[in-house]
């Protein structure tokens, strides 16, 4: 049996959208390495190491290592016996900032050593700089143990657990026909991370009263749109990438007419204007977790006149102001970053056009009837004049006799 003091241990844990991969490398007893699913022999058959998640000389014990990612926290835990086997006391476990210590917690009668960190403590406790691509953000931390120094030597292994929470910041949301509710809203759950994004239409510029059913709006009136992140509130920045109207409830249909309002986060319809949420004045896209904009009501030239409004949205990290705010001055850049319109989709509708009833005019009412009236009056006058002249003649003859 190989002494524990000669063991070298390294732990790597990665969490990606609900999947966890980790490996535990440690020297184990070759003569007891019989289960190849838990113990891996070297090519020369002279050494072995435990497979992912197992430990002890026979690699027959499960460390039950788990990474936990939530809306506003991240953490890691393993059973107490795993650390005791490697002679690592709880007092020696900490994050890169040693003031952030691990704790002991009993879950269902089983003792664990664990570290939980809130998003606010992430950087303070030594979290690595955020890594990101076009769809995900990566939070990475390490749980470390202090070396057990005896004189000027170390015999027990130093444990290091690197763990990462990966959070997507692009959402897909869509509502089917008919759309009558207060707002377009979808709640998505990705490995304990809830994100709720909604789109609403308001009655006026104060954004105090939302439509409670499919609205009817007169031509030339303004339509007030709000897209906001409800959960988690005030954490992400929100950018509206594309907005367009279609005659069909299907956003990507080729049937019927379509009209673009926003493209690549920039105004594509000259009547569109953004509103600063806090100041109530002109604002910009991507500045907060809520985006408000308005446009002038219109209708399509062909029926149906009612239309559906669709928008694609993107969530950005709080410190990502630069990439979340669209550059609307560079045409080449706007074309280069053109996104798939199906990403982060919100739909609202139908929005109906209110057409006031007006009497319909025709050639009969505007031309024929007035002219006929003039001729009728003239004809009556001629008859009256003729009758009057005949009466005068008859009266003169009677006087002569």
Secondary structure, 3 states (H helix, E strand, C coil): CCCHHHCCCEEEEEEECCEEEEEEECECCHHHCCCCCCEEECCCCCCEEECCCEECCCCCEECCCEEEECCCEEEEEEEHHHHHHCCCCHHHEEECCCCCECEEEEECCEEEEEEEEEHHHCCCCCCCCCEECCCEEEEEEEEEECCCEECCEECCCCCEEEEEEEEECCCCCCCCCCCCCCCEEEEEEECCEEEEEEEEEECCCCCCCECCCCCEEECCCEEEEEEEEEECCCCCEEEEEEEEEECCCCCCCCCCCEEEEEECCEECCCCCEEECCCCCCECCCCCCCEEEEEEECCCCCCCCCCEEEEEEEEEECCCCHHHHCCCCCCHHHHHHCCCCCCCCEEEEEEEEEECCCCCCCCHHHHHHHHHHHHHHHHHHHHHHHHHHHHHHHHHHHHHHC
